[in-house]
Amino acid sequence: MDRSERFYKIDQMIAGRGIVPLNDFLSELDISLATFKRDLEYLRDRLNAPIVWDRDNGGYRYESQSTGPTFALPGMWFNASEAHALLLIQQLLKDIHPGLLSQHIEPLQSRLKALLGSGDHSADEVEKRFRMIHASQRVLPLKHFEAIATATLGRKQLKIQHYNRERDETVERLISPQQIVFYRDNWYVDAWCHLRADIRSFSIDAIQGAEPLTAKAKEIGKAKLKEIGKAKLKEYFEKGYGIFSGAKVQWAKLKFTPARARWVANEQWHPEQTAQFEPDGSYLLKIPYSDDRELLMDIMKHGDQVEVLAPANLRKRVTQILESAAKKYA
């Protein structure tokens, strides 16, 4: 048991029993008297733990705190998901550009650094031994992030110049932003597009101009909700696969080879996916999607280790891509 765990154990023992004799601590924590005294000193002096010796009852207890600093154990040891979350928050704070949150970033970074280093290891050591590697991050200045965020929170319309990479053209759009999404290391704004009269997702790094307007943002009304099956906005955007979502959902059925199944079986492609192993060790994965663009990219990265079984239109698209790629190497 390391020092951080002992702190939690000491707290649990006193909180649960009221009075705890010294020998109980030494026995259950399996430590020496000197170690216990050092732990007690740290809890009292550094963490403001109101632990006192009760001479009459022959044990340690908590003294009621009417004045003085409040005692609370910080997050001194983390499991994998907690460490990942804290380090991701730290990285996001480092990467965020000056603007909407700039005046709040420095104190947040200081608090986070203190939290990471509140256990047996310093914050510098934690940062040194943990690495956060971002995949496919588009490192571009988000010039209009502040304007977009302000309009989203203030429920105002925006006039944007959006660059469409597929068609290599810039189109002016009037949008009512609904929510901002951080997905696969990139920022997006989900909005009602007044040009298309429908919901669209825009990559913020592809927005070349953003002019806030005084007009109120259009909220997704009952008519639109009825059209998409009375789904909530969040459900609408998360129903399909990846960032390209929508109400019209198809189900892709993918078959992975036994070799690739060892990896894919531990991945979650979509919250509503279903999967099963075949007798030969291959892996069948079924996932919903509304737009095949992102799904195709994820299928293609598995090469000949995956086969699209259904639907027929998705299988045809994969066949066309593979044939086109093969011609380049003919």
TORDREN-798307 format. One record per residue (C-alpha): chain; x, y, z. Coordinates in pm, 1 decimal, always signed. Layout:
N
<mol: A&px: X&py: Y&pz: Z>;
...
% end
This chain:
330
<mol: A&px: +0.0&py: +0.0&pz: +0.0>;
<mol: A&px: +154.2&py: +331.1&pz: -106.8>;
<mol: A&px: +129.0&py: +658.7&pz: +81.0>;
<mol: A&px: -168.3&py: +795.1&pz: -111.8>;
<mol: A&px: -372.2&py: +482.0&pz: -46.0>;
<mol: A&px: -284.0&py: +500.9&pz: +323.8>;
<mol: A&px: -427.8&py: +852.5&pz: +343.6>;
<mol: A&px: -758.0&py: +728.1&pz: +208.4>;
<mol: A&px: -750.1&py: +426.1&pz: +440.2>;
<mol: A&px: -684.5&py: +642.8&pz: +746.2>;
<mol: A&px: -972.7&py: +869.4&pz: +649.3>;
<mol: A&px: -1205.5&py: +572.4&pz: +596.5>;
<mol: A&px: -1113.6&py: +413.9&pz: +929.3>;
<mol: A&px: -1175.5&py: +729.9&pz: +1132.1>;
<mol: A&px: -1489.1&py: +830.3&pz: +939.5>;
<mol: A&px: -1636.0&py: +482.3&pz: +971.5>;
<mol: A&px: -1546.2&py: +398.0&pz: +1330.6>;
<mol: A&px: -1534.2&py: +734.0&pz: +1506.4>;
<mol: A&px: -1248.9&py: +634.4&pz: +1740.7>;
<mol: A&px: -952.6&py: +431.0&pz: +1613.1>;
<mol: A&px: -677.6&py: +302.7&pz: +1848.1>;
<mol: A&px: -315.5&py: +347.7&pz: +1739.4>;
<mol: A&px: -251.4&py: -27.1&pz: +1716.3>;
<mol: A&px: -539.1&py: -65.5&pz: +1468.8>;
<mol: A&px: -368.4&py: +176.2&pz: +1231.5>;
<mol: A&px: -30.0&py: +3.7&pz: +1263.7>;
<mol: A&px: -182.2&py: -340.5&pz: +1213.9>;
<mol: A&px: -424.1&py: -272.8&pz: +927.7>;
<mol: A&px: -190.3&py: -39.9&pz: +738.3>;
<mol: A&px: +110.1&py: -264.1&pz: +808.9>;
<mol: A&px: +337.7&py: +29.9&pz: +889.4>;
<mol: A&px: +572.2&py: +137.1&pz: +1166.6>;
<mol: A&px: +494.7&py: +395.5&pz: +1433.1>;
<mol: A&px: +736.0&py: +640.1&pz: +1268.1>;
<mol: A&px: +560.5&py: +606.0&pz: +929.7>;
<mol: A&px: +220.9&py: +658.9&pz: +1088.9>;
<mol: A&px: +342.2&py: +974.7&pz: +1262.4>;
<mol: A&px: +474.7&py: +1111.5&pz: +932.6>;
<mol: A&px: +143.0&py: +1036.1&pz: +761.8>;
<mol: A&px: -48.9&py: +1196.9&pz: +1047.0>;
<mol: A&px: +169.8&py: +1507.9&pz: +1033.3>;
<mol: A&px: +116.4&py: +1539.9&pz: +656.4>;
<mol: A&px: -260.7&py: +1498.7&pz: +688.1>;
<mol: A&px: -279.8&py: +1759.2&pz: +962.4>;
<mol: A&px: -34.3&py: +2019.6&pz: +830.9>;
<mol: A&px: -72.3&py: +1990.7&pz: +453.9>;
<mol: A&px: -431.2&py: +1872.3&pz: +409.1>;
<mol: A&px: -587.5&py: +2036.3&pz: +718.2>;
<mol: A&px: -721.3&py: +1704.6&pz: +850.0>;
<mol: A&px: -872.8&py: +1774.1&pz: +1197.5>;
<mol: A&px: -738.6&py: +1451.9&pz: +1350.9>;
<mol: A&px: -697.1&py: +1464.7&pz: +1727.6>;
<mol: A&px: -596.0&py: +1218.6&pz: +1998.2>;
<mol: A&px: -883.0&py: +1137.4&pz: +2232.0>;
<mol: A&px: -717.6&py: +1053.5&pz: +2564.9>;
<mol: A&px: -1040.3&py: +945.2&pz: +2732.5>;
<mol: A&px: -1130.1&py: +690.8&pz: +2462.4>;
<mol: A&px: -775.7&py: +587.1&pz: +2374.5>;
<mol: A&px: -783.9&py: +657.1&pz: +2001.8>;
<mol: A&px: -776.5&py: +906.4&pz: +1716.7>;
<mol: A&px: -1089.8&py: +1083.4&pz: +1594.7>;
<mol: A&px: -1199.6&py: +1379.0&pz: +1386.7>;
<mol: A&px: -1256.7&py: +1705.4&pz: +1568.4>;
<mol: A&px: -1564.8&py: +1893.8&pz: +1446.4>;
<mol: A&px: -1459.5&py: +2181.3&pz: +1220.0>;
<mol: A&px: -1638.3&py: +2501.7&pz: +1309.8>;
<mol: A&px: -1355.6&py: +2726.9&pz: +1191.0>;
<mol: A&px: -1040.0&py: +2694.7&pz: +985.8>;
<mol: A&px: -969.9&py: +2547.8&pz: +643.1>;
<mol: A&px: -1198.6&py: +2272.6&pz: +520.4>;
<mol: A&px: -1048.3&py: +1926.5&pz: +504.9>;
<mol: A&px: -1089.4&py: +1722.9&pz: +186.9>;
<mol: A&px: -866.8&py: +1459.0&pz: +37.5>;
<mol: A&px: -759.1&py: +1554.5&pz: -314.7>;
<mol: A&px: -746.1&py: +1306.4&pz: -600.6>;
<mol: A&px: -409.5&py: +1164.5&pz: -504.6>;
<mol: A&px: -406.4&py: +848.5&pz: -712.6>;
<mol: A&px: -586.0&py: +777.6&pz: -1034.6>;
<mol: A&px: -694.0&py: +483.9&pz: -1243.0>;
<mol: A&px: -624.0&py: +480.7&pz: -1616.9>;
<mol: A&px: -937.7&py: +668.8&pz: -1720.5>;
<mol: A&px: -895.9&py: +935.2&pz: -1451.1>;
<mol: A&px: -531.5&py: +996.8&pz: -1541.0>;
<mol: A&px: -626.6&py: +1018.3&pz: -1908.3>;
<mol: A&px: -904.0&py: +1268.2&pz: -1834.5>;
<mol: A&px: -683.3&py: +1495.3&pz: -1622.8>;
<mol: A&px: -398.9&py: +1490.4&pz: -1872.8>;
<mol: A&px: -639.8&py: +1554.3&pz: -2161.2>;
<mol: A&px: -785.1&py: +1855.0&pz: -1978.8>;
<mol: A&px: -433.0&py: +1982.2&pz: -1917.6>;
<mol: A&px: -344.3&py: +1941.1&pz: -2285.2>;
<mol: A&px: -662.4&py: +2115.8&pz: -2397.8>;
<mol: A&px: -582.5&py: +2408.8&pz: -2170.5>;
<mol: A&px: -232.3&py: +2430.3&pz: -2317.1>;
<mol: A&px: -360.9&py: +2422.0&pz: -2674.1>;
<mol: A&px: -650.8&py: +2664.5&pz: -2639.2>;
<mol: A&px: -601.0&py: +2995.5&pz: -2815.5>;
<mol: A&px: -630.8&py: +3338.4&pz: -2648.6>;
<mol: A&px: -988.1&py: +3459.1&pz: -2657.2>;
<mol: A&px: -1308.0&py: +3365.1&pz: -2482.5>;
<mol: A&px: -1147.4&py: +3176.7&pz: -2191.1>;
<mol: A&px: -801.0&py: +3333.1&pz: -2177.4>;
<mol: A&px: -851.4&py: +3510.4&pz: -1842.5>;
<mol: A&px: -959.3&py: +3183.8&pz: -1680.2>;
<mol: A&px: -694.2&py: +2951.3&pz: -1822.4>;
<mol: A&px: -399.5&py: +3029.8&pz: -1594.3>;
<mol: A&px: -575.5&py: +2959.4&pz: -1260.8>;
<mol: A&px: -724.2&py: +2641.3&pz: -1406.9>;
<mol: A&px: -379.4&py: +2523.9&pz: -1513.6>;
<mol: A&px: -241.8&py: +2594.8&pz: -1167.1>;
<mol: A&px: -521.5&py: +2400.0&pz: -996.4>;
<mol: A&px: -483.6&py: +2109.8&pz: -1237.0>;
<mol: A&px: -107.6&py: +2096.6&pz: -1184.7>;
<mol: A&px: -161.6&py: +2091.2&pz: -808.1>;
<mol: A&px: -412.8&py: +1809.4&pz: -846.4>;
<mol: A&px: -179.8&py: +1600.6&pz: -1061.0>;
<mol: A&px: +99.4&py: +1647.1&pz: -810.8>;
<mol: A&px: -98.1&py: +1603.2&pz: -491.3>;
<mol: A&px: +13.7&py: +1246.1&pz: -429.8>;
<mol: A&px: +352.0&py: +1083.6&pz: -391.3>;
<mol: A&px: +479.5&py: +1220.8&pz: -723.5>;
<mol: A&px: +532.7&py: +1577.3&pz: -837.1>;
<mol: A&px: +332.1&py: +1728.1&pz: -1121.7>;
<mol: A&px: +652.6&py: +1760.8&pz: -1324.9>;
<mol: A&px: +719.5&py: +1389.3&pz: -1281.8>;
<mol: A&px: +365.4&py: +1301.2&pz: -1387.6>;
<mol: A&px: +393.6&py: +1518.4&pz: -1699.6>;
<mol: A&px: +733.7&py: +1368.9&pz: -1777.6>;
<mol: A&px: +620.0&py: +1006.1&pz: -1751.3>;
<mol: A&px: +281.3&py: +1038.9&pz: -1926.0>;
<mol: A&px: +252.3&py: +1134.3&pz: -2291.6>;
<mol: A&px: -59.2&py: +1245.3&pz: -2475.6>;
<mol: A&px: -22.8&py: +1181.1&pz: -2849.1>;
<mol: A&px: -286.7&py: +1338.4&pz: -3072.1>;
<mol: A&px: -369.8&py: +1161.8&pz: -3397.5>;
<mol: A&px: -471.0&py: +1352.1&pz: -3711.9>;
<mol: A&px: -494.7&py: +1683.8&pz: -3530.4>;
<mol: A&px: -516.9&py: +1979.0&pz: -3767.2>;
<mol: A&px: -278.6&py: +2229.3&pz: -3612.0>;
<mol: A&px: -428.1&py: +2552.9&pz: -3741.0>;
<mol: A&px: -514.8&py: +2879.9&pz: -3566.1>;
<mol: A&px: -883.9&py: +2885.2&pz: -3480.5>;
<mol: A&px: -926.0&py: +3253.4&pz: -3564.5>;
<mol: A&px: -1300.7&py: +3257.8&pz: -3524.5>;
<mol: A&px: -1344.1&py: +3023.8&pz: -3228.0>;
<mol: A&px: -1428.8&py: +3306.0&pz: -2988.3>;
<mol: A&px: -1696.2&py: +3453.8&pz: -3215.8>;
<mol: A&px: -1851.9&py: +3110.9&pz: -3272.7>;
<mol: A&px: -1844.9&py: +3021.4&pz: -2902.1>;
<mol: A&px: -1994.6&py: +3358.8&pz: -2804.9>;
<mol: A&px: -2277.1&py: +3322.6&pz: -3056.9>;
<mol: A&px: -2344.1&py: +2965.8&pz: -2945.6>;
<mol: A&px: -2369.9&py: +3063.2&pz: -2578.7>;
<mol: A&px: -2554.9&py: +3388.6&pz: -2653.1>;
<mol: A&px: -2800.8&py: +3209.9&pz: -2887.2>;
<mol: A&px: -2727.4&py: +3440.5&pz: -3182.3>;
<mol: A&px: -2706.1&py: +3372.1&pz: -3555.1>;
<mol: A&px: -2374.2&py: +3374.1&pz: -3740.8>;
<mol: A&px: -2279.5&py: +3455.8&pz: -4096.8>;
<mol: A&px: -1984.5&py: +3235.8&pz: -4189.0>;
<mol: A&px: -1760.8&py: +3174.0&pz: -4488.4>;
<mol: A&px: -1713.0&py: +2799.0&pz: -4492.1>;
<mol: A&px: -1447.2&py: +2628.3&pz: -4701.5>;
<mol: A&px: -1564.5&py: +2296.1&pz: -4844.7>;
<mol: A&px: -1256.6&py: +2079.3&pz: -4886.1>;
<mol: A&px: -1430.1&py: +1819.4&pz: -5104.6>;
<mol: A&px: -1542.3&py: +2073.5&pz: -5364.2>;
<mol: A&px: -1257.4&py: +2319.4&pz: -5306.1>;
<mol: A&px: -1493.1&py: +2614.0&pz: -5275.1>;
<mol: A&px: -1596.0&py: +2869.9&pz: -5014.9>;
<mol: A&px: -1966.7&py: +2924.7&pz: -4950.5>;
<mol: A&px: -2132.5&py: +3186.8&pz: -4733.9>;
<mol: A&px: -2373.7&py: +3033.8&pz: -4485.7>;
<mol: A&px: -2615.5&py: +3174.3&pz: -4232.8>;
<mol: A&px: -2624.0&py: +2941.5&pz: -3934.2>;
<mol: A&px: -2783.4&py: +2913.1&pz: -3592.4>;
<mol: A&px: -2520.3&py: +2737.5&pz: -3377.6>;
<mol: A&px: -2655.0&py: +2469.2&pz: -3144.7>;
<mol: A&px: -2346.9&py: +2316.7&pz: -2981.7>;
<mol: A&px: -1967.2&py: +2301.8&pz: -3009.9>;
<mol: A&px: -1804.3&py: +1959.2&pz: -3027.2>;
<mol: A&px: -1443.1&py: +1846.8&pz: -2973.0>;
<mol: A&px: -1408.4&py: +1526.5&pz: -3173.6>;
<mol: A&px: -1097.0&py: +1333.1&pz: -3278.8>;
<mol: A&px: -872.0&py: +1623.2&pz: -3181.2>;
<mol: A&px: -1066.2&py: +1881.5&pz: -3381.6>;
<mol: A&px: -1339.4&py: +2136.7&pz: -3312.8>;
<mol: A&px: -1679.8&py: +2140.8&pz: -3483.1>;
<mol: A&px: -1994.7&py: +2350.1&pz: -3452.9>;
<mol: A&px: -2328.0&py: +2175.0&pz: -3494.7>;
<mol: A&px: -2578.5&py: +2422.6&pz: -3635.1>;
<mol: A&px: -2902.7&py: +2482.9&pz: -3819.3>;
<mol: A&px: -2801.7&py: +2584.6&pz: -4171.5>;
<mol: A&px: -3048.1&py: +2840.5&pz: -4309.0>;
<mol: A&px: -2924.9&py: +2778.6&pz: -4665.3>;
<mol: A&px: -2994.1&py: +2404.4&pz: -4655.7>;
<mol: A&px: -3280.7&py: +2429.8&pz: -4406.2>;
<mol: A&px: -3132.1&py: +2140.8&pz: -4214.3>;
<mol: A&px: -2884.3&py: +2049.8&pz: -3941.4>;
<mol: A&px: -2516.8&py: +2051.5&pz: -4039.5>;
<mol: A&px: -2175.7&py: +2009.9&pz: -3872.9>;
<mol: A&px: -1900.6&py: +2255.4&pz: -3967.6>;
<mol: A&px: -1531.6&py: +2206.1&pz: -3894.7>;
<mol: A&px: -1427.6&py: +2526.6&pz: -3718.7>;
<mol: A&px: -1080.9&py: +2526.0&pz: -3876.0>;
<mol: A&px: -1254.4&py: +2540.7&pz: -4218.1>;
<mol: A&px: -1448.5&py: +2855.2&pz: -4124.9>;
<mol: A&px: -1265.2&py: +3145.7&pz: -4290.1>;
<mol: A&px: -1490.9&py: +3419.7&pz: -4160.8>;
<mol: A&px: -1749.6&py: +3452.7&pz: -3882.3>;
<mol: A&px: -1970.4&py: +3756.5&pz: -3833.3>;
<mol: A&px: -2196.7&py: +3756.5&pz: -3526.0>;
<mol: A&px: -2546.2&py: +3889.4&pz: -3593.9>;
<mol: A&px: -2805.9&py: +4039.2&pz: -3363.2>;
<mol: A&px: -3080.0&py: +3803.5&pz: -3480.4>;
<mol: A&px: -3168.6&py: +3525.6&pz: -3238.6>;
<mol: A&px: -3050.1&py: +3176.6&pz: -3325.4>;
<mol: A&px: -3314.8&py: +2940.5&pz: -3456.2>;
<mol: A&px: -3387.5&py: +2665.5&pz: -3209.4>;
<mol: A&px: -3466.0&py: +2321.6&pz: -3347.9>;
<mol: A&px: -3842.9&py: +2336.9&pz: -3329.6>;
<mol: A&px: -4112.7&py: +2076.4&pz: -3276.2>;
<mol: A&px: -4170.6&py: +2034.4&pz: -3650.8>;
<mol: A&px: -3809.5&py: +1935.3&pz: -3711.5>;
<mol: A&px: -3803.2&py: +1712.9&pz: -3405.5>;
<mol: A&px: -4116.7&py: +1538.4&pz: -3532.4>;
<mol: A&px: -3953.0&py: +1491.2&pz: -3872.3>;
<mol: A&px: -3652.0&py: +1319.0&pz: -3717.3>;
<mol: A&px: -3866.4&py: +1102.6&pz: -3491.1>;
<mol: A&px: -3901.2&py: +1343.2&pz: -3197.3>;
<mol: A&px: -3537.6&py: +1284.6&pz: -3112.0>;
<mol: A&px: -3348.5&py: +1530.6&pz: -2900.5>;
<mol: A&px: -3073.8&py: +1734.3&pz: -3065.2>;
<mol: A&px: -2803.1&py: +1536.0&pz: -2886.7>;
<mol: A&px: -2956.3&py: +1206.6&pz: -2995.9>;
<mol: A&px: -2984.3&py: +1333.7&pz: -3353.8>;
<mol: A&px: -2614.3&py: +1410.3&pz: -3375.3>;
<mol: A&px: -2506.8&py: +1089.3&pz: -3201.2>;
<mol: A&px: -2741.0&py: +847.2&pz: -3374.4>;
<mol: A&px: -2518.6&py: +783.0&pz: -3674.8>;
<mol: A&px: -2153.2&py: +692.9&pz: -3694.6>;
<mol: A&px: -1892.2&py: +958.6&pz: -3620.0>;
<mol: A&px: -1926.4&py: +1330.6&pz: -3679.5>;
<mol: A&px: -2155.3&py: +1291.8&pz: -3982.4>;
<mol: A&px: -2490.8&py: +1208.5&pz: -3828.0>;
<mol: A&px: -2858.1&py: +1235.9&pz: -3910.0>;
<mol: A&px: -3201.3&py: +1085.3&pz: -3877.3>;
<mol: A&px: -3182.0&py: +840.3&pz: -4169.1>;
<mol: A&px: -2980.2&py: +554.0&pz: -4028.7>;
<mol: A&px: -2848.4&py: +243.5&pz: -4202.5>;
<mol: A&px: -2668.1&py: -47.5&pz: -4040.2>;
<mol: A&px: -2327.0&py: -159.0&pz: -4159.2>;
<mol: A&px: -2227.3&py: -520.6&pz: -4108.5>;
<mol: A&px: -1850.7&py: -574.5&pz: -4104.2>;
<mol: A&px: -1659.2&py: -901.1&pz: -4081.5>;
<mol: A&px: -1304.1&py: -889.3&pz: -3946.4>;
<mol: A&px: -1049.8&py: -1166.9&pz: -3980.3>;
<mol: A&px: -957.0&py: -1365.4&pz: -3666.5>;
<mol: A&px: -618.1&py: -1189.0&pz: -3658.4>;
<mol: A&px: -767.8&py: -838.5&pz: -3668.1>;
<mol: A&px: -1048.2&py: -937.2&pz: -3430.6>;
<mol: A&px: -796.0&py: -946.1&pz: -3144.8>;
<mol: A&px: -778.4&py: -566.1&pz: -3169.4>;
<mol: A&px: -1121.3&py: -463.2&pz: -3297.1>;
<mol: A&px: -1309.7&py: -667.3&pz: -3036.9>;
<mol: A&px: -1181.9&py: -425.0&pz: -2769.9>;
<mol: A&px: -1288.9&py: -112.3&pz: -2960.4>;
<mol: A&px: -1617.4&py: +73.1&pz: -2940.1>;
<mol: A&px: -1706.9&py: +217.0&pz: -3278.3>;
<mol: A&px: -2052.7&py: +328.9&pz: -3168.9>;
<mol: A&px: -2251.6&py: +314.7&pz: -2841.4>;
<mol: A&px: -2529.5&py: +112.3&pz: -3007.4>;
<mol: A&px: -2307.2&py: -137.7&pz: -3186.9>;
<mol: A&px: -2364.5&py: -512.5&pz: -3164.8>;
<mol: A&px: -2094.3&py: -771.2&pz: -3216.5>;
<mol: A&px: -2025.1&py: -1142.1&pz: -3199.6>;
<mol: A&px: -1747.5&py: -1391.8&pz: -3267.4>;
<mol: A&px: -1792.1&py: -1657.0&pz: -3534.4>;
<mol: A&px: -1681.4&py: -2021.1&pz: -3479.8>;
<mol: A&px: -1371.5&py: -1960.8&pz: -3696.0>;
<mol: A&px: -1263.3&py: -1665.7&pz: -3476.1>;
<mol: A&px: -1375.9&py: -1392.2&pz: -3714.7>;
<mol: A&px: -1561.2&py: -1096.2&pz: -3567.6>;
<mol: A&px: -1895.0&py: -956.1&pz: -3689.0>;
<mol: A&px: -1962.1&py: -592.7&pz: -3604.7>;
<mol: A&px: -2288.3&py: -407.5&pz: -3673.9>;
<mol: A&px: -2295.2&py: -28.4&pz: -3642.1>;
<mol: A&px: -2544.7&py: +245.3&pz: -3737.4>;
<mol: A&px: -2443.1&py: +525.3&pz: -3973.9>;
<mol: A&px: -2609.8&py: +813.6&pz: -4154.1>;
<mol: A&px: -2327.3&py: +928.6&pz: -4379.7>;
<mol: A&px: -2060.7&py: +687.0&pz: -4504.0>;
<mol: A&px: -1766.7&py: +930.5&pz: -4536.0>;
<mol: A&px: -1604.8&py: +876.7&pz: -4197.9>;
<mol: A&px: -1706.6&py: +513.4&pz: -4178.9>;
<mol: A&px: -1536.2&py: +444.7&pz: -4512.2>;
<mol: A&px: -1209.7&py: +590.2&pz: -4381.9>;
<mol: A&px: -1219.9&py: +365.8&pz: -4076.2>;
<mol: A&px: -1304.3&py: +58.7&pz: -4284.7>;
<mol: A&px: -1025.7&py: +122.3&pz: -4536.4>;
<mol: A&px: -754.1&py: +146.3&pz: -4271.4>;
<mol: A&px: -807.6&py: -225.0&pz: -4200.0>;
<mol: A&px: -727.5&py: -319.5&pz: -4560.3>;
<mol: A&px: -788.8&py: -683.2&pz: -4646.3>;
<mol: A&px: -856.8&py: -768.4&pz: -4282.2>;
<mol: A&px: -1220.9&py: -657.2&pz: -4309.2>;
<mol: A&px: -1511.6&py: -726.1&pz: -4544.5>;
<mol: A&px: -1831.2&py: -522.5&pz: -4573.2>;
<mol: A&px: -2121.3&py: -768.8&pz: -4576.4>;
<mol: A&px: -2403.3&py: -513.8&pz: -4579.8>;
<mol: A&px: -2560.6&py: -291.3&pz: -4692.9>;
<mol: A&px: -2503.0&py: -338.1&pz: -5066.2>;
<mol: A&px: -2445.0&py: +33.3&pz: -5135.5>;
<mol: A&px: -2167.1&py: +52.1&pz: -4874.2>;
<mol: A&px: -2007.1&py: -266.0&pz: -5008.2>;
<mol: A&px: -2016.7&py: -115.3&pz: -5359.1>;
<mol: A&px: -1847.2&py: +206.8&pz: -5240.2>;
<mol: A&px: -1565.1&py: +9.2&pz: -5078.6>;
<mol: A&px: -1524.6&py: -197.5&pz: -5397.1>;
<mol: A&px: -1498.9&py: +120.6&pz: -5606.5>;
<mol: A&px: -1235.4&py: +270.4&pz: -5377.8>;
<mol: A&px: -1027.2&py: -48.7&pz: -5376.7>;
<mol: A&px: -1046.7&py: -79.1&pz: -5755.0>;
<mol: A&px: -943.5&py: +283.4&pz: -5798.3>;
<mol: A&px: -652.2&py: +235.3&pz: -5556.0>;
<mol: A&px: -541.9&py: -84.7&pz: -5732.8>;
<mol: A&px: -523.2&py: +99.4&pz: -6068.2>;
<mol: A&px: -266.2&py: +338.7&pz: -5920.6>;
<mol: A&px: -37.4&py: +40.6&pz: -5852.1>;
<mol: A&px: -107.4&py: -150.7&pz: -6172.7>;
% end
